[in-house]
Amino acid sequence: MTRELEPEKRVSPSPVMNKLIGEITKENVMKSKYENFGVFYYKDNLELEKFKVYVYCDPRYSNNGKGYKYKFEGGSLKLKNKPFYIGCAGWNSHLRHLGGNRSSKYVQRRIGRIRKEDLEPIVKVLRMYDLRKKALKLEELLIIGIGRQDLKIGPLLNRADGGIGLKNPNENCRKEMKKGMEKIIKNLWEDPKFRKKHKEKAERQWKDPKFRKMKIKKAKEQWENPEYRIEMSKKFKEAWDRPGYKKSRFGKNTQETKLTEKEVLEIRRIYKDGNISQKELAKRYKVNRSYVQRIIARHIWKDI
């Protein structure tokens, strides 16, 4: 499955390697012919703008010189040393783990242990592709074929099956992703421009009868499924028990807040005087009549 590569060239660990990785450019790579950068290259051609599928191997383990053989869908792979990470990257990004940039903490720990014994991880480029999609597909097949350590089926430190998107991530990976997404969403909703843009987009979509029909149909199908209802009920109960969740659902803390506390108190006072209808109040404060009705009935803004 692989083309022949030149003999492995590796520079010493340390800050020197990290500095070289940071300074790498297309021009100086061409001049140096990769000699000073620990990069593996093809014998006949320097293919810089390709997508690489690569493997990191632990030089401490060689299976008594027998090496390691793995089968995967569509091929097999033989390595001299035990693999611990499979990845896919652009022309020099496969070296980022050596410098600690954008690298998994599990991979960094393994590299740290290797370097404590005055060794360097062995990096092999297995194949190059013009299309990223093809490279990601091979990455996925190799990870599944060799096996992940967190699933207790192999030696790889990958926390997902690779490929396009994040496939089959483990529980810790899911939690990290969830925290990251929550932070991103929170930051987005704090931006008034984003809220305005999102609101305008939603209004345009809901004006389309086909979109409304599709959404209503999908919601009905979901709620007809007993398993979905049980799952959603469980999620709502868990959310309600979280500290601070109740506060976030009422008054000025909600994302849907249209009025200030002062305006809400004014609406209640004016309506209590009996000189104006709910419809007129809604028009004055530029909200729906049903919104005014819920304020007056204290279905919302209960805290004031």
N, C-alpha and C positions, 0 to 999 in steps of 0.2 A: 504493500500500500504506500510505501514511502520512497522518495527518490534518494539517491546517495548524497550524503552531506560531507563536507570537508571535515577533517579531524577536529575534535572539539578544542576550541581555544578559550581559555578562561584566564581572567586577570585575578590578582589577589583581592580578598575581601576588603572591607574597610572603606574609609571616607573617600579614598581615591576612586574606587569603582562608582560610588554614589555621585561623585562630582562629574565623572565622565558620562554617566547616564543622563545627568541633568543638562550637559553641554552638547549632547548628540544632535546633529542636524544632518539633513540630506547631503549637504556639500562636504562636510568633513568626514562623513562616513565613506563617501565615494573616494576621497583622497587617501584615507587610511586603509581602505579595503577591509574594514572591520577589524584590523589586526589588534587595535588597542582597546576594543570595547567589549570583548568577550561575547561577540555575536556570532552565530553560526551562519554560514552562507553557502549557497549552491556553487558547485564546481564550475559550471559553465556560465552562470549569469547572476548578477546582483539584482534581485527583484525587490525593489524598495517599496513600491506601492501595492504590495500584496497583503492579504489577510493570512496570518499564521495561526496554525493550531500547534500548540507547544506543550511540553511536559517538563515538570520539575522532578528530579530524582534525588534520592538520598544516597550519597556516596558511601555511607557507612554499611549499607546492606547490599550484598550482591548474590545472596542465596548460594554461598560457597562457590562462587564463580560460575554457577549455572545460569544465572540471569533469571528473568521473569517473563513468562508468556501469558498473553491475554487474548481472548477471542471476543469479538464484538460483531454486531450485525454488518455483514458485508466484508469482513476481513479479520486480520489478527495483528498483534503487535508484540514484538520481542524487545526487551530492554535489558541492559547489563546490570542496572541498579534499580532499586525499588522506587516506583513513582509515588509522589505524594500530592501532586496538583496538576490538573489539566486545565488549559485556558485557550482563549482565542483573542488575538490582538492585531493591531496594525503593524507597520513596518519595524518599529523598535519597542513597542509598548510591553512586549513580553518580559522585558528586563526590569519593569517597575517594581516587582517584588523584591529584587536585590537591594533597591534603595529605600524600601519601605513606603513608597508613594502609592496611595490608593490600593493598598494591599490588605488582604484578610489577616486578622490578628492571629488566626490559627497557623497560617502559612509563615508569618513573621516569627512565631515561637519556634517552629521547626527549623527555620533558617538560623535562628539564634543558637539553637542546640548544636547544629552542624558546625557553625563557626567557632563555638567553644572548643571544638576538637581540631581547630586549625584547618578546617576543610571548607569547601564551597559547594553549594548545591549545583548539580549538573542540569543544565538547561538544554533541551533538545527541541528543535523545530521539526515537527513531524511531516507537515505538509503546508503548501501555500496555495491560495485560491485567489482568483480575480474577484469573486463575489463573496461578500460577507455571509450571505445566507448559507452557502455551501460549507464554509468554514465552521459556522455555528452548528450545522447539522452533524459534522464529523466530531466536533467537541462533545455534543450530546451523546453520540453513540459510544465514544471512548469512555466517558464518565460512567455510563450505564454498564458498559462491558467490564471495566476494571473494578468498579464498585466504590461506594463512599464509606468512610470510616464511621460517620454519624449514624448510618443505617446498619452498621456492623456487617457489611458485605464486601468490604474491600479496604485498601489503604489510603484512598484519596481524601484530602481535607476539604474538598469542595462541599459547600453547604446547599447546593442545588444541582440539578441535572444539566445545567447549561442550556445551550440552544437559544432560540429566539424567545425572549421573555424569561421570566424566572420560573423554571419548571421544578415541581416537587421540592420546594424548600423545606428545611426542617423547622421545628417549632421556634427555636431561638431566632432563626432568620426571619420567620413570619412576624415575630414580636418586634424585631428591629425595624422591619419594613413598615409595620403599622405605626410605630412611634414616629418614624420619619415622615410618613404621609400625613399624620395628624398635625405635626409641626408645620409642614408645608401649607396645608389647607388653612390652618389658623392664621399664618402670615398673609396668605392671599386674601382672606376675608377681612383683614384689618385695613386693606387698601381700598379706599372709596372708589377708585377708578375700576378696580376689578369687580366690586359689588354692582356698580352701575352697568358695566358691560355684561355681567352674568344675568342681571335682571332683564335687560333689553333682549338678550338672546332667548331667555325663557319665555318672555312675552310673545316674541315672534313665532316661536315653536308652537305655543299653545293656541295661537290664532289659526293655525293650520288644522282643519277638521281631520285630516288623515292621521296627523301626529296624535291628536287627542284620542281618536278611536283606537289607535295602536296601543297607547299607554293604558287606556281603560281596560282593553281586552287582556293585556299582559298582567295587570294587577288582579283582575278577576280570576285568571288562570292560576296565579300564584296562591291566592287566598282560598281557592277551592282545594288545594293540596293540604291535607291535615299535618303532614310533616313540616311544611313551611310555616303554618300557623303556630305550631309548638315551638319551633326554632325562634321565630320572631318574638313570641311571648317571653321566652327565656331571656333573649337579648334585652328586651325592654325592662324586665325585672332586675337584671344585673346592672343595667345603666342607672336605674332609679336608686339602687343601693349605693352607687358610687358617691363619695363626698363631693359636694359642690355641684352635682348634676341638677338637682332641683332648682337651685338658684339660677343656673344657666338657662332654664326653660321659662322663666318668668321675668316680666319687666324689662328694664333697660339692658339686661345682660344677653338677651336673645339676638340672634342674627337678623330676625325678621322685624326688629323694632322700627316702627314708622314714626312714632311720636316721642316727645320727651315727657318726663314725669309732670312737669308744669302744665303741658298741654292736656294730659290725661285728667288731671285734677280740674282744669278749666271746663272740659267737656262734661264731667260729672256735675259740676256746680251749675253750669248753664242749663243743662237738661233738667236738673232738679227744680230750677226756677219756673219751668214749664212754658217758656217763651219761644221755644224753637223745637223743630222735629229732628229726629235722628238723621233723616236724609239731608237736611240743611246743614247739620253739623258735619256730616261726612264730606259735603261739598266744600265747606269752609276750610277743613283741615286736610283736604285732598286724600281721603282714604275711603274705603268701601263702607256702605251703610252697616253691613254685618259686623265690621270691625268695631264701629261705634257701639253697636248693640251689645257686643261682648265686653266692651270696656264698662259700659253702664251696669251690666249684669254681673260684673266682676268675675267673668270667666277667664279674663286675662288681666294683667296688671293687678294681681291680688295683693301684692305686697305693699301697695300704697292706698 
